[in-house]
Amino acid sequence: MKEVSIVICTYNEEKTISDVVSACCIMNPTAEVIVVDDGSKDNTETILNRLKKTCEFRYEKLTENKGKSWAMVHGVEKARNEIILFFDADVSNIKQEHFTQLLAPIKNKEANMVLGQPSETLINYRINPFSSLTGERALLKKDIIPILEDIREIRFGVETFINLYYQAEGKRIKYILMNGLKHPTKYDKTTPIKATKEFVNEGKEIAVTLINNYDLIIRRLELIGKKTNTSAMKKLNKLQVEVNNKLNTLIDKF
């Protein structure tokens, strides 16, 4: 059976980090739990050092804030096991079933990557356009190793890139609903002005990732085209033109 490494990337999440790390350790006693502290300035380090007395996990403290993608890559590089499970540091109401939902499809070879969507979010999960950018995801280490240098410095564009890469490679992606799991919005954690600013910055990083990796989008469309008929190919060609126009618009903005 493939062993699991759980990577928890955190930055100033003193309110939730203890509960998240404890749940990951207690509910996955055979897993390797790695906490990557991306240069937190709050009490995260104190809390984790105290928690190490009762929970077994590896604590990786980065000397400065490098961004989410850098922390994720650092976690993968330190991981010893075949399956990587990324888990957000700010979620709550974690249940045993959530880990089973994320890991079973990987262990049973039903999917190459599993994306988990918390049910308790600001936007209804059924219509949430950002559900694929979730921080809860399971995948094989061997599949993400080839792109570590590509994603190391793209910060919040990391999930977009990983998704594009997997789609372009024709890998199987499974989406699951993590019933009861709560993920707070930025507006729950900080002031409206600061939250809006962070949303805008993240949006720019995602847009730049799309612009810089247009080739992955084309590869994905070509892959779909091989599985479709002539009529569908015409629609895909039209879609390709539309995507190209939208990306050019984004380029003009940034």
C-alpha positions in Angstrom: 0.0 0.0 0.0 1.2 3.5 -0.9 2.2 5.6 2.1 1.0 9.2 2.5 2.8 12.5 3.3 0.4 15.3 4.4 1.7 18.7 3.6 0.2 21.7 5.5 1.4 25.1 4.3 0.7 27.9 6.8 1.2 31.6 7.0 -0.2 33.5 10.1 -2.9 30.9 10.9 -2.5 30.9 14.6 -6.3 30.5 15.2 -6.6 27.2 13.3 -3.2 25.6 12.8 -3.2 23.6 16.0 -6.6 21.9 15.3 -5.7 21.2 11.6 -2.3 19.6 12.5 -3.8 17.6 15.3 -6.6 16.3 13.1 -4.2 15.3 10.4 -1.9 13.5 12.9 -4.7 11.8 14.9 -6.8 10.7 11.9 -3.8 9.5 9.9 -1.5 7.8 12.4 0.6 6.1 9.7 1.1 9.2 7.6 4.0 11.6 7.5 2.8 15.1 8.5 4.9 18.0 7.3 4.0 21.6 8.3 5.7 24.3 6.2 5.6 27.6 8.0 6.0 30.3 5.3 7.6 32.9 7.5 4.6 33.5 9.9 4.8 36.6 12.0 2.1 35.6 14.5 2.2 32.9 17.2 2.3 30.0 14.7 5.8 28.9 15.6 5.1 28.9 19.4 1.9 27.0 18.9 3.5 24.4 16.8 6.5 23.9 19.0 4.1 23.3 21.9 2.0 20.9 19.8 5.1 18.8 19.0 5.0 17.6 22.6 1.8 15.6 21.9 1.7 15.2 18.1 4.4 13.8 15.8 5.0 15.9 12.7 7.9 17.6 10.9 8.0 21.4 11.3 9.7 23.3 8.5 10.2 27.0 9.2 11.0 29.2 6.3 13.0 32.3 7.3 10.8 34.6 5.2 7.5 34.6 3.4 8.1 33.0 0.0 4.5 32.5 -1.1 2.2 29.5 -1.2 3.8 27.8 -4.2 7.3 27.9 -2.6 5.9 26.4 0.6 4.2 23.6 -1.4 7.3 22.8 -3.3 9.4 22.7 -0.1 6.9 20.3 1.4 7.0 18.0 -1.6 10.8 18.0 -1.6 10.8 17.0 2.1 8.2 14.3 1.7 9.3 10.7 1.9 6.2 9.0 0.7 4.5 8.2 -2.7 1.2 10.1 -2.1 1.1 13.8 -1.4 -1.9 15.2 0.3 -2.0 19.0 0.5 -4.3 20.3 3.3 -5.2 23.9 4.1 -4.1 25.4 7.5 -7.3 27.5 8.0 -10.1 24.9 7.6 -12.3 23.6 10.4 -14.7 20.8 11.2 -12.3 18.2 9.8 -13.7 14.6 9.7 -12.1 11.3 9.1 -14.2 10.8 5.9 -12.5 13.8 4.3 -9.2 12.0 4.3 -10.8 8.9 2.9 -12.5 10.8 0.1 -9.2 12.4 -0.9 -6.9 9.4 -0.7 -9.0 6.4 -1.7 -9.2 7.3 -5.4 -5.4 7.7 -5.6 -4.7 4.5 -3.7 -7.2 2.6 -5.8 -5.8 4.0 -9.1 -9.1 5.6 -9.9 -7.6 9.1 -10.4 -4.3 10.8 -10.7 -5.4 13.8 -8.7 -8.3 14.4 -6.3 -9.6 17.9 -5.6 -11.7 18.3 -2.5 -14.2 21.2 -2.2 -15.3 22.3 1.3 -19.0 22.4 1.4 -19.1 25.4 3.8 -17.8 28.3 1.7 -19.0 31.7 0.7 -20.0 30.5 -2.8 -22.2 27.5 -3.2 -20.0 24.6 -4.3 -22.3 23.7 -7.2 -21.7 27.0 -8.9 -18.3 28.0 -7.5 -16.1 28.9 -10.5 -13.0 28.6 -8.3 -13.7 25.1 -6.9 -10.7 23.7 -8.9 -8.4 26.0 -7.0 -9.0 24.3 -3.7 -6.1 23.7 -1.4 -7.3 20.2 -0.5 -5.8 17.9 -3.1 -4.2 14.5 -3.3 -1.8 13.3 -6.0 1.2 11.1 -6.6 4.6 12.6 -5.8 6.1 11.2 -9.0 3.5 13.2 -11.0 4.3 16.6 -9.5 8.1 16.2 -9.3 8.6 17.2 -13.0 7.0 20.6 -12.5 8.4 21.7 -9.1 10.7 24.3 -10.7 7.8 25.5 -12.9 5.6 26.2 -9.9 8.1 27.2 -7.2 7.8 31.0 -7.7 4.3 31.5 -9.1 2.7 32.0 -5.7 -1.1 31.9 -5.9 -1.0 30.8 -9.5 0.2 27.3 -8.3 -3.2 25.6 -8.3 -4.0 26.9 -11.7 -0.8 25.7 -13.2 -1.1 22.2 -11.6 -4.6 21.9 -13.0 -3.6 23.0 -16.5 -0.6 20.6 -16.4 -2.7 17.6 -15.4 -5.4 18.4 -18.0 -2.7 18.8 -20.7 -1.2 15.5 -19.8 -4.6 13.8 -20.0 -4.4 12.7 -16.3 -7.6 11.7 -14.5 -8.9 14.4 -12.1 -11.7 13.6 -9.6 -13.7 16.3 -7.8 -15.3 15.5 -4.4 -17.4 17.4 -2.0 -16.0 17.4 1.6 -19.3 17.7 3.5 -19.1 19.8 6.6 -15.6 21.1 6.0 -15.5 24.9 6.5 -13.2 27.2 4.7 -13.2 30.8 5.7 -13.1 33.7 3.2 -10.5 36.4 3.4 -13.2 38.7 4.6 -13.7 36.4 7.7 -10.0 36.7 8.5 -9.1 40.3 7.9 -10.5 43.8 7.1 -12.6 44.3 4.0 -10.0 46.6 2.4 -7.1 44.2 3.0 -9.2 41.2 1.9 -10.1 43.0 -1.4 -6.5 43.9 -2.0 -5.4 40.2 -1.5 -8.2 39.0 -3.9 -7.0 41.4 -6.6 -3.3 40.3 -6.1 -4.2 36.7 -6.3 -6.4 37.3 -9.4 -3.4 38.9 -11.1 -1.1 36.0 -10.2 -3.7 33.5 -11.6 -4.1 35.6 -14.8 -0.4 35.8 -15.3 -0.1 32.0 -14.9 -2.8 31.5 -17.6 -1.0 33.9 -19.9 2.4 32.3 -19.4 1.1 28.8 -19.9 -1.1 29.2 -22.9 0.6 26.2 -24.4 -0.9 23.9 -21.7 -4.3 25.1 -22.6 -3.7 24.4 -26.3 -2.4 20.9 -25.5 -5.6 20.3 -23.4 -7.8 21.3 -26.3 -5.8 19.1 -28.8 -6.1 16.2 -26.4 -9.9 16.7 -26.3 -10.0 17.0 -30.1 -8.4 13.6 -30.6 -11.4 12.1 -28.8 -14.1 14.0 -30.7 -15.6 14.1 -34.2 -15.2 16.8 -36.9 -18.2 18.9 -35.7 -16.8 19.0 -32.2 -13.4 19.9 -33.5 -14.8 23.0 -35.2 -16.3 24.0 -31.9 -13.0 23.5 -30.2 -11.2 25.6 -32.8 -13.7 28.4 -32.2 -13.1 28.0 -28.4 -9.4 28.2 -29.0 -9.8 31.5 -30.8 -12.0 32.8 -27.9 -9.4 31.7 -25.3 -6.6 33.3 -27.3 -8.6 36.6 -27.5 -9.3 36.6 -23.7 -5.7 35.9 -22.9 -4.5 38.7 -25.1 -6.9 41.0 -23.3 -5.4 40.0 -20.0 -1.9 40.6 -21.4 -2.9 44.1 -22.3 -4.1 44.7 -18.7 -1.0 43.4 -17.0 
